[in-house]
């Protein structure tokens, strides 16, 4: 995979014209694959969950923030939706265009905004690209190299997933953060862990329906509306809860969020059912909590179930 390695040192400036180029999609330069070929499947949904906890950012007093439609979660975590791109499920290759921007706040007087986020993966490695303002102009750089720390991608019907991908600063990424923060970052410094889901499900086909006169007429396949339920309506902090869902497309990758924090994923079985057991943290507040199931592709909306957390016995 081709990576940009040109060094771009210098102070991070926030000139008005450069900010416009950074934030305006029309100003971004289209990126073609090195070989010029298109990926066979269009990405129809998905997201990248970025956990900066334990990386060099938090160790240097830098926090990870976001702009919409990305969502900030607890513990220096964020979720960026996939707005487009292509994928090859057979080889585990994907090129994702992500929504929102990453915002680093820390020792510098101004935040460092990284927009136009794009993730390229080929099997077990890839790169995270971003657009930011350097020396008064907006430009794209390869911010981090991304590698699998364990198993490679999981290819299923309707999508590809990667878990536990480690993001490490490239040479130009380290130069950018050093220039912005005044603190020395070096090539290979960790930016955290990425969990990636790319949906590639196609729209449901039309099937014939017999009319009263015996003539067949086309009718779109109607899919059952998803539902969610929990095993325990009330439990104590430190216990385990299980959420089950029905009505999803077979093979759909489903994200599981607790109180708006996407933590897990599950894959629907042949009957469209999913199940996920998760711990209720020992420091969970007393009162009502929500677990939400969201398919990463297709037209199915999110569904949720509520449960209560009581005081320990």
C-alpha positions in Angstrom: 0.0 0.0 0.0 1.4 3.4 -1.0 2.1 5.7 1.9 2.9 9.4 1.8 6.2 10.1 3.5 7.1 13.7 2.6 8.1 15.6 5.7 6.0 18.7 6.4 7.5 20.4 9.5 6.6 23.9 10.7 4.1 25.6 12.9 0.4 24.8 12.6 -1.3 27.9 11.4 -5.1 28.5 11.3 -5.4 31.0 8.4 -9.0 31.6 7.3 -8.4 30.4 3.7 -6.7 27.2 4.9 -9.5 26.5 7.3 -12.0 26.8 4.5 -9.9 24.3 2.4 -9.8 22.0 5.4 -13.5 21.9 6.1 -14.9 22.2 2.6 -15.4 18.8 0.9 -15.0 20.4 -2.5 -11.5 21.5 -1.7 -10.3 18.0 -1.0 -8.3 16.3 -3.7 -9.7 13.0 -4.9 -7.6 10.1 -4.1 -7.3 7.1 -6.5 -6.0 3.7 -5.6 -2.3 3.4 -6.6 -3.1 0.8 -9.3 -6.1 2.8 -10.5 -8.6 0.0 -10.0 -11.9 0.5 -8.1 -12.8 -1.8 -5.3 -15.7 -4.1 -6.3 -18.2 -3.3 -3.5 -19.5 0.1 -2.4 -19.4 0.7 1.3 -23.0 1.1 2.5 -22.3 1.9 6.2 -20.0 1.2 9.1 -17.8 3.1 11.5 -14.4 3.4 13.0 -14.2 3.3 16.8 -11.0 5.0 18.0 -9.8 4.5 21.6 -6.9 6.8 22.4 -6.7 5.5 26.0 -3.2 4.1 26.9 -1.5 5.7 23.8 1.0 8.5 23.6 -1.7 11.1 23.3 -3.1 10.6 26.8 0.4 10.1 28.1 1.3 13.6 26.8 -1.8 15.3 28.2 -3.6 15.3 24.8 -7.3 14.5 24.7 -9.3 13.3 21.7 -12.4 15.2 20.8 -14.6 15.1 17.7 -17.0 17.2 15.5 -20.3 15.9 14.3 -21.3 13.5 12.9 -18.6 11.7 14.8 -19.5 10.9 18.5 -17.4 11.3 21.5 -17.6 8.6 24.2 -16.2 8.1 27.7 -12.6 7.2 28.3 -11.0 9.1 25.4 -12.9 7.1 22.8 -14.7 8.3 19.7 -16.8 6.8 16.9 -16.5 8.0 13.3 -19.2 7.0 10.8 -18.3 5.6 7.3 -19.8 8.0 4.8 -18.5 6.2 1.7 -15.7 4.3 0.0 -15.2 0.8 -1.4 -14.3 -2.6 -0.2 -13.3 -6.0 -1.4 -14.6 -8.5 1.1 -12.8 -11.4 -0.5 -9.4 -9.9 0.2 -10.3 -7.8 3.3 -9.4 -4.6 1.5 -11.2 -1.3 2.3 -11.0 2.4 1.6 -13.3 4.3 4.0 -14.2 8.0 4.0 -15.1 9.0 7.6 -17.5 11.6 8.8 -16.6 14.3 11.3 -13.2 15.4 12.4 -10.7 14.5 15.2 -9.8 17.4 17.5 -6.7 17.2 19.7 -6.7 19.4 22.8 -3.6 19.7 24.9 -0.6 21.8 25.8 -0.8 24.0 22.7 -2.8 27.3 22.6 -5.0 26.1 19.8 -6.5 22.7 19.1 -5.2 20.5 16.3 -8.1 19.7 13.9 -7.8 16.6 11.7 -10.6 16.6 9.0 -11.1 14.5 5.9 -10.3 11.3 7.7 -9.7 8.4 5.4 -8.7 4.8 6.4 -7.1 2.4 4.0 -6.7 -1.3 5.0 -5.4 -4.2 3.0 -5.6 -7.4 5.1 -3.8 -6.8 8.3 -2.2 -3.4 7.6 -2.9 0.1 6.3 -2.8 3.8 7.0 -5.0 6.5 8.5 -4.9 9.8 6.4 -6.1 13.2 7.5 -6.3 16.8 6.2 -5.0 19.5 8.5 -3.5 23.0 8.3 0.3 23.2 8.1 2.3 26.4 7.4 -1.0 28.2 6.5 -2.3 25.7 4.0 -4.5 22.6 4.2 -2.9 19.4 3.0 -3.4 15.6 3.4 -0.9 13.5 5.2 -0.5 9.9 6.3 -1.0 10.4 10.0 -0.6 6.8 11.2 0.3 3.3 10.1 -2.3 0.8 11.1 -1.5 -2.9 11.9 -3.4 -5.8 13.2 -2.2 -7.0 16.7 -3.9 -10.4 16.4 -6.3 -12.0 14.0 -6.9 -10.5 10.6 -10.2 -9.2 9.2 -13.4 -11.1 9.6 -15.3 -11.3 6.3 -19.0 -12.0 6.6 -22.1 -11.6 4.5 -22.7 -7.9 4.2 -19.5 -6.6 5.7 -15.9 -6.8 6.9 -14.7 -6.1 10.4 -11.3 -5.6 12.1 -10.8 -5.4 15.8 -7.8 -4.3 17.9 -5.9 -2.5 15.1 -3.0 -0.5 16.5 -2.4 3.0 15.1 1.2 4.3 15.2 2.5 7.7 14.1 4.3 8.0 10.8 7.3 10.2 10.4 5.2 13.1 9.1 2.5 12.5 11.8 5.1 12.7 14.5 6.5 15.9 13.0 3.0 17.4 12.9 2.2 16.6 16.6 5.6 17.7 17.7 5.3 21.0 16.0 1.8 21.6 17.3 2.3 20.5 20.9 5.9 21.5 21.5 6.4 18.0 22.9 8.6 15.5 21.1 6.7 12.8 19.3 8.6 10.1 17.3 7.7 7.7 14.6 6.0 4.6 16.0 4.4 6.4 19.0 1.0 4.9 19.6 -2.2 6.8 18.8 -4.5 4.1 20.3 -6.6 1.2 19.0 -9.1 1.1 16.1 -12.1 -1.2 15.7 -13.4 -1.0 12.1 -16.7 -2.1 10.5 -17.4 -1.7 6.8 -20.9 -2.7 5.6 -21.3 -3.8 2.0 -24.9 -5.2 2.0 -26.9 -4.8 -1.1 -30.5 -3.7 -1.2 -33.1 -6.4 -0.9 -34.2 -7.7 -4.3 -37.8 -7.6 -5.5 -39.8 -10.9 -5.6 -43.0 -11.7 -7.5 -46.4 -11.8 -5.8 -49.5 -13.6 -7.1 -52.5 -11.3 -7.8 -56.1 -12.5 -7.2 -56.4 -13.2 -10.9 -53.3 -15.5 -10.8 -51.0 -12.9 -12.4 -47.7 -12.3 -10.7 -46.9 -8.7 -9.7 -43.6 -7.4 -8.3 -43.5 -6.6 -4.6 -40.5 -5.5 -2.5 -39.4 -8.0 0.2 -40.6 -6.8 3.5 -38.2 -7.4 6.4 -39.3 -7.8 10.0 -38.7 -4.6 12.1 -35.8 -5.1 14.5 -36.5 -5.4 18.2 -34.2 -5.5 21.3 -34.7 -7.0 24.7 -32.6 -7.5 27.9 -32.4 -10.6 30.1 -32.7 -8.6 33.3 -34.9 -5.6 33.7 -33.1 -4.7 36.9 -29.7 -5.8 38.2 -26.8 -4.5 40.4 -23.5 -2.9 39.3 -20.9 -5.6 38.6 -23.4 -8.1 37.3 -23.7 -9.3 33.7 -26.5 -8.3 31.3 -27.5 -9.9 28.0 -29.2 -8.1 25.1 -30.9 -10.0 22.3 -32.2 -8.7 19.0 -34.4 -10.0 16.3 -35.4 -8.9 12.8 -31.9 -8.1 11.4 -30.7 -9.1 8.0 -28.9 -12.5 8.2 -25.2 -11.9 8.5 -25.7 -8.2 9.4 -23.0 -6.7 11.6 -24.7 -5.1 14.6 -23.1 -2.6 16.9 -24.0 -2.7 20.6 -23.9 0.6 22.5 -24.5 1.0 26.3 -25.7 4.5 27.2 -24.5 5.8 23.8 -21.1 4.3 24.1 -20.4 1.7 21.3 -18.5 -1.1 23.0 -19.3 -4.3 21.2 -20.5 -5.9 17.9 -22.4 -9.0 17.0 -23.3 -10.8 13.8 -26.9 -11.8 13.0 -27.5 -15.5 12.5 -29.4 -17.0 9.6 -32.7 -16.1 11.4 -31.7 -12.4 11.9 -31.1 -12.9 15.6 -28.2 -11.4 17.7 -27.2 -11.8 21.3 -24.4 -10.2 23.4 -23.5 -10.5 27.0 -21.7 -7.6 28.6 -20.6 -6.6 32.1 -22.3 -3.7 34.0 -19.4 -1.7 35.4 -19.0 -1.7 39.1 -19.1 2.1 39.1 -22.3 2.2 37.0 -24.7 4.8 38.4 -28.0 3.8 40.0 -31.0 4.3 37.8 -32.1 3.7 34.2 -29.6 2.7 31.5 -30.0 1.9 27.8 -28.5 -0.6 25.4 -28.9 0.0 21.7 -28.5 -2.2 18.7 -27.6 -0.7 15.3 -27.0 -2.5 12.0 -24.0 -0.9 10.2 -25.6 -1.3 6.7 -28.9 -1.3 5.1 -32.0 0.7 6.0 -32.7 -0.8 9.4 -32.8 1.8 12.2 -31.4 1.5 15.7 -33.5 -0.2 18.4 -33.0 -0.1 22.1 -34.0 -1.6 25.4 -33.8 -0.2 28.9 -32.7 -1.7 32.2 -32.3 -0.5 35.7 -29.2 -0.6 38.0 -29.9 -0.8 41.7 -27.7 -0.4 44.8 -25.5 -3.4 45.7 -26.9 -5.8 48.2 
